[in-house]
């Protein structure tokens, strides 16, 4: 699976990528919305884990842009947020799931193994 982790916390994004690679996946990172859009214009991902609060944009806007531009129409995009009140809310449309931070290792592993969209 080709996975993109989008998170402005560099250590977190890099750690997620290391875990994914350790599980046999190809992993890339982007630390802001602009670089996420750039990455998605260069290659196709099977899964994108998108932080909602990015320094240059809102992850929901990036998700909408990826969906409407066609760059990630079939990609599973899962939101990452520290805001527990956002999980399941209408403002999360476009995402295939939502994970509330901090992320348990088991939840990340399950997401990387899941063949279909899921909410963890």
Phi, psi and omega in degrees: 000140177260117189239138174244127176254122180246109181203135180282348174276099187306314182298320179293311180301316180293321179295316178301317179296319178298318179297313180299316179295323177296335178268006175094012180262162171267129185232139175233161178230152171220137185258002177201173183295319181299314180290330176295315178297319178298312179303316183288339175280341183264333181206166181258137180245148176276330183213135173234126172257113191246117173294140180283319184262093178255154184294333184250354182191173176266130181303331177294322177292320179296317178301313179299318180295319178297320180291313184285332179281348180088356182289339182219037182300320183256002180282138174282119180243122181244129180282143172243127180210152174264359182264097183301331181289345180278335183299124179084359181279161181297335182287358180259012179298148184101332177273151178269356180178175181213133177241131178269131178284152358286149184269126176286145180304320181296322179293319178295315179299318179296320179296319180289340179266341185291127180280341184234165177304137177210158175251124181258000000 
